[in-house]
């Protein structure tokens, strides 16, 4: 769903079987659309009116035509700004990542299982609520890692869920989490405070423009739950300026796994583990020993 603000949104309304929702979300996310609402036989996608250009329209139609052989029909509607956040929060449900990790909305009355780690998230439209498969994949990978002594960077942090999870899973080193959206940064700061997650620095930074100066500070684990296009641009930078760092990534469609493997091989990474959910994958990659 869109962020709250003083702008109108374009709604793209697709009439679809629920079985196709994940695939469409994956494809549209690659075009920079981040907000979706799923109904029984419809998928609604939202982007700010100012971003809906003829070029964006054609790019989406070409993408869908390439994937399906023809462009599936969809309606475009102008939606006046409203309190999206209230509508979103009203429908949030707890997300059990595992027997060890539970994500709940702020002030939830849910009783966790014995020993289960609880993270309270008030999303405010930021990506990273646990409702998307890529976020769940990242968390499941993180549960299997020894995070205690790792200096961590979280690129495109959204709600700061991954950074908070790292801290609650035992990490004791400084964490830098950043996003290029001011509303996400504000939300991340609130969530860090709510979860008493200390020594997590939240900053408003660009994933590409501000990356090099921060990589030079010696991060050992880099979390990157972002889309293919951004990964394509920043992985070479990470490899160059943080050559020893392990990278945990997601935001990649299973259909793009050959592309990912080719890129990783070119950059000198090896894949330690890849896991899957729905149309998505998450890979833990490490630099090859020289």
C-alpha positions as a printed NumPy array, in Angstrom:
array([[  0.   ,   0.   ,   0.   ],
       [  1.164,   3.571,  -0.626],
       [  2.81 ,   5.741,   1.952],
       [  0.798,   8.489,   3.571],
       [  1.543,  11.836,   1.981],
       [  0.14 ,  14.785,   0.099],
       [ -0.033,  13.168,  -3.302],
       [ -2.462,  11.098,  -5.302],
       [ -1.761,   7.606,  -6.563],
       [ -2.341,   5.639,  -9.71 ],
       [ -3.949,   2.268,  -9.089],
       [ -3.293,  -0.525, -11.571],
       [ -6.105,  -3.058, -11.223],
       [ -5.46 ,  -6.563, -12.575],
       [ -8.169,  -9.243, -12.659],
       [ -6.192, -12.355, -11.737],
       [ -6.335, -15.72 , -10.102],
       [ -4.757, -15.535,  -6.615],
       [ -2.269, -18.15 ,  -7.823],
       [ -0.735, -15.514, -10.096],
       [ -0.47 , -12.726,  -7.519],
       [  3.066, -13.513,  -6.366],
       [  4.38 , -13.651,  -9.912],
       [  2.778, -10.336, -10.848],
       [  4.037,  -8.701,  -7.663],
       [  7.528,  -9.929,  -8.45 ],
       [  7.442,  -8.6  , -12.   ],
       [  5.939,  -5.243, -11.054],
       [  8.361,  -4.828,  -8.145],
       [ 11.137,  -5.015, -10.716],
       [  9.641,  -1.896, -12.267],
       [  9.869,  -0.056,  -8.959],
       [  6.283,  -0.576,  -7.772],
       [  6.351,  -1.365,  -4.045],
       [  2.746,  -1.16 ,  -2.863],
       [  0.16 ,  -3.872,  -3.481],
       [ -3.223,  -4.989,  -2.215],
       [ -4.479,  -8.511,  -2.865],
       [ -8.157,  -9.355,  -3.245],
       [ -9.825, -12.646,  -4.169],
       [ -9.751, -12.107,  -7.914],
       [ -7.866,  -8.851,  -8.218],
       [ -4.403,  -7.51 ,  -7.641],
       [ -4.079,  -3.777,  -7.048],
       [ -0.732,  -2.068,  -7.535],
       [ -0.046,   1.534,  -6.539],
       [  2.519,   4.144,  -7.452],
       [  2.586,   7.943,  -7.012],
       [  0.767,   9.778,  -9.782],
       [  3.928,  11.733, -10.643],
       [  5.709,   8.452, -11.444],
       [  3.034,   7.25 , -13.855],
       [  4.445,   8.303, -17.214],
       [  3.921,   7.02 , -20.734],
       [  7.358,   5.424, -20.472],
       [  6.394,   3.589, -17.272],
       [  3.147,   2.406, -18.863],
       [  4.99 ,   1.036, -21.88 ],
       [  7.696,  -0.579, -19.755],
       [  5.097,  -2.472, -17.716],
       [  3.153,  -3.551, -20.79 ],
       [  6.337,  -4.742, -22.507],
       [  7.436,  -6.646, -19.419],
       [  4.104,  -8.442, -19.066],
       [  3.926,  -9.151, -22.794],
       [  7.413, -10.671, -22.719],
       [  6.485, -12.908, -19.777],
       [  2.986, -13.961, -20.888],
       [  3.044, -13.594, -24.669],
       [  0.489, -10.79 , -24.594],
       [ -0.253,  -7.876, -22.326],
       [ -2.842,  -8.844, -19.702],
       [ -5.546,  -6.174, -19.489],
       [ -5.546,  -3.845, -16.514],
       [ -7.389,  -0.714, -15.495],
       [ -5.719,   2.484, -14.317],
       [ -7.499,   4.638, -11.763],
       [ -6.553,   7.873, -10.062],
       [ -6.834,   7.412,  -6.293],
       [ -6.97 ,  10.496,  -4.089],
       [ -4.656,  10.468,  -1.105],
       [ -6.159,   8.978,   2.046],
       [ -5.027,   7.412,   5.27 ],
       [ -3.406,   4.368,   3.733],
       [ -1.561,   3.623,   6.932],
       [ -4.74 ,   3.163,   8.964],
       [ -6.154,   0.817,   6.328],
       [ -2.931,  -1.18 ,   6.21 ],
       [ -2.547,  -1.477,   9.974],
       [ -6.153,  -2.597,  10.376],
       [ -5.367,  -5.764,   8.431],
       [ -1.957,  -6.676,   9.835],
       [ -1.639, -10.135,  11.36 ],
       [  1.262, -11.709,  13.272],
       [  3.874, -13.437,  11.138],
       [  5.589, -16.503,  12.569],
       [  8.902, -16.828,  10.777],
       [  9.811, -19.909,  12.803],
       [  9.502, -21.365,  16.284],
       [ 12.265, -18.938,  17.193],
       [ 11.06 , -15.705,  15.607],
       [  7.683, -13.903,  15.642],
       [  6.796, -10.542,  14.105],
       [  3.815,  -8.681,  15.541],
       [  2.251,  -5.291,  15.157],
       [  2.946,  -2.774,  17.892],
       [  0.722,  -3.265,  20.96 ],
       [ -0.345,  -6.726,  19.826],
       [ -1.802,  -9.058,  22.449],
       [ -0.338, -12.185,  20.856],
       [  1.328, -14.633,  23.254],
       [  4.571, -16.014,  21.793],
       [  5.751, -19.568,  22.164],
       [  8.21 , -20.257,  25.014],
       [ 11.591, -18.815,  24.09 ],
       [ 10.297, -17.184,  20.906],
       [ 11.887, -13.859,  19.981],
       [  9.276, -11.158,  19.368],
       [  9.853,  -8.16 ,  17.115],
       [  7.245,  -5.392,  17.218],
       [  6.899,  -3.541,  13.928],
       [  4.729,  -0.519,  13.202],
       [  5.265,  -0.49 ,   9.437],
       [  3.908,   2.876,   8.243],
       [  4.042,   1.551,   4.662],
       [  7.749,   0.724,   4.807],
       [  8.805,  -2.446,   3.045],
       [  9.873,  -5.11 ,   5.495],
       [  6.876,  -6.164,   7.538],
       [  7.494,  -9.887,   7.162],
       [  4.518, -10.142,   4.834],
       [  6.695, -10.46 ,   1.769],
       [  8.459, -13.712,   0.95 ],
       [ 11.808, -11.972,   0.448],
       [ 11.787, -10.653,   4.014],
       [ 10.907, -14.06 ,   5.423],
       [ 13.669, -15.682,   3.381],
       [ 16.23 , -13.207,   4.698],
       [ 15.159, -13.846,   8.287],
       [ 15.288, -17.619,   7.885],
       [ 18.805, -17.359,   6.501],
       [ 19.852, -15.048,   9.342],
       [ 18.596, -17.516,  11.932],
       [ 21.138, -20.039,  10.68 ],
       [ 24.115, -17.669,  10.891],
       [ 26.427, -16.856,  13.778],
       [ 25.792, -13.124,  13.883],
       [ 27.365, -12.314,  17.236],
       [ 30.673, -10.799,  16.121],
       [ 29.633,  -9.515,  12.683],
       [ 29.684,  -5.829,  11.812],
       [ 26.505,  -5.532,   9.728],
       [ 25.237,  -3.178,   7.024],
       [ 21.547,  -3.326,   6.046],
       [ 20.961,  -1.746,   2.629],
       [ 17.416,  -0.51 ,   1.955],
       [ 16.34 ,  -1.169,   5.518],
       [ 12.646,  -0.201,   5.236],
       [ 11.193,  -0.889,   8.68 ],
       [ 14.644,  -1.886,  10.052],
       [ 13.219,  -5.35 ,  10.66 ],
       [ 16.365,  -7.162,   9.512],
       [ 18.665,  -4.951,  11.578],
       [ 16.489,  -5.409,  14.671],
       [ 16.344,  -9.155,  14.069],
       [ 20.138,  -9.298,  13.839],
       [ 20.432,  -7.61 ,  17.209],
       [ 17.826,  -9.886,  18.806],
       [ 19.485, -12.945,  17.299],
       [ 22.627, -12.165,  19.25 ],
       [ 24.627,  -9.619,  17.268],
       [ 26.794,  -7.409,  19.496],
       [ 28.589,  -5.224,  16.931],
       [ 27.523,  -1.867,  15.434],
       [ 24.871,  -2.069,  12.714],
       [ 24.349,   0.524,   9.986],
       [ 20.892,   0.431,   8.397],
       [ 19.932,   2.908,   5.715],
       [ 17.238,   3.745,   3.212],
       [ 16.743,   6.415,   0.572],
       [ 13.189,   7.246,   1.696],
       [ 12.8  ,   9.714,   4.558],
       [  9.513,   8.127,   5.677],
       [ 11.218,   4.729,   5.913],
       [ 14.06 ,   6.202,   7.967],
       [ 11.576,   7.81 ,  10.361],
       [  9.733,   4.521,  10.7  ],
       [ 12.958,   2.545,  11.168],
       [ 14.035,   4.849,  13.998],
       [ 10.704,   4.313,  15.741],
       [ 10.919,   0.538,  15.394],
       [ 14.488,   0.41 ,  16.702],
       [ 13.422,   2.396,  19.754],
       [ 10.304,   0.289,  20.281],
       [ 12.373,  -2.902,  20.286],
       [ 15.14 ,  -1.481,  22.516],
       [ 17.654,  -2.44 ,  19.834],
       [ 20.8  ,  -0.562,  20.77 ],
       [ 23.696,   0.519,  18.551],
       [ 21.736,   0.442,  15.307],
       [ 22.506,   3.557,  13.304],
       [ 19.667,   4.534,  10.954],
       [ 20.561,   6.948,   8.174],
       [ 19.022,   8.497,   5.072],
       [ 21.433,   7.365,   2.366],
       [ 21.334,   6.278,  -1.24 ],
       [ 22.119,   2.599,  -1.863],
       [ 24.449,   3.562,  -4.697],
       [ 25.732,   7.099,  -4.19 ],
       [ 26.668,   6.684,  -0.521],
       [ 27.799,   3.07 ,  -0.633],
       [ 31.552,   3.293,  -1.149],
       [ 32.322,   5.606,   1.767],
       [ 30.449,   3.306,   4.146],
       [ 31.822,   0.051,   2.77 ],
       [ 35.307,   1.304,   3.619],
       [ 34.369,   1.08 ,   7.33 ],
       [ 34.855,  -2.667,   7.411],
       [ 31.457,  -4.362,   7.351],
       [ 31.594,  -8.154,   7.492],
       [ 27.97 ,  -9.024,   6.657],
       [ 25.886,  -7.048,   4.191],
       [ 22.125,  -7.505,   4.051],
       [ 20.597,  -6.539,   0.713],
       [ 16.905,  -7.281,   0.271],
       [ 16.445,  -5.131,  -2.814],
       [ 15.537,  -5.589,  -6.442],
       [ 17.542,  -7.13 ,  -9.258],
       [ 18.379,  -3.862, -10.995],
       [ 19.915,  -2.325,  -7.881],
       [ 21.764,  -5.539,  -7.001],
       [ 23.218,  -5.604, -10.494],
       [ 24.745,  -2.188,  -9.872],
       [ 25.868,  -2.492,  -6.246],
       [ 27.254,  -6.038,  -6.013],
       [ 30.369,  -5.099,  -8.044],
       [ 30.862,  -2.12 ,  -5.719],
       [ 30.494,  -4.305,  -2.625],
       [ 32.969,  -6.823,  -4.021],
       [ 35.508,  -4.071,  -4.718],
       [ 35.253,  -2.07 ,  -1.503],
       [ 34.3  ,  -4.82 ,   0.969],
       [ 36.179,  -7.713,  -0.624],
       [ 35.989,  -9.995,   2.418],
       [ 32.339,  -9.375,   3.29 ],
       [ 29.639, -12.018,   3.181],
       [ 26.457, -10.868,   1.406],
       [ 22.956, -12.093,   2.197],
       [ 20.639, -11.031,  -0.604],
       [ 17.067, -11.393,  -1.749],
       [ 14.611,  -9.612,  -4.019],
       [ 15.482, -11.993,  -6.862],
       [ 12.935, -14.017,  -8.795],
       [ 13.597, -17.729,  -9.22 ],
       [ 13.494, -17.067, -12.976],
       [ 16.505, -14.764, -12.577],
       [ 18.652, -17.339, -10.77 ],
       [ 20.788, -18.027, -13.893],
       [ 21.501, -14.284, -14.145],
       [ 22.463, -14.175, -10.468],
       [ 24.789, -17.167, -10.73 ],
       [ 26.511, -15.648, -13.75 ],
       [ 27.   , -12.319, -11.977],
       [ 28.326, -13.951,  -8.806],
       [ 30.777, -16.072, -10.771],
       [ 32.008, -13.002, -12.639],
       [ 32.558, -11.145,  -9.367],
       [ 34.287, -14.024,  -7.612],
       [ 31.565, -15.025,  -5.153],
       [ 30.516, -18.531,  -4.214],
       [ 26.984, -19.411,  -3.127],
       [ 26.939, -20.912,   0.36 ],
       [ 23.179, -21.463,   0.392],
       [ 20.051, -20.548,  -1.555],
       [ 16.528, -20.991,  -0.225],
       [ 13.199, -20.418,  -1.951],
       [  9.618, -19.359,  -1.282],
       [  6.931, -18.787,  -3.903],
       [  8.567, -16.957,  -6.836],
       [ 11.514, -15.676,  -4.803],
       [ 14.95 , -16.762,  -3.655],
       [ 17.529, -15.674,  -1.12 ],
       [ 21.238, -16.455,  -1.467],
       [ 24.045, -16.295,   1.044],
       [ 27.232, -15.573,  -0.884],
       [ 30.873, -15.375,   0.145],
       [ 34.01 , -14.225,  -1.694],
       [ 36.028, -17.036,  -3.177],
       [ 39.367, -17.635,  -1.487],
       [ 42.267, -16.399,  -3.561]])
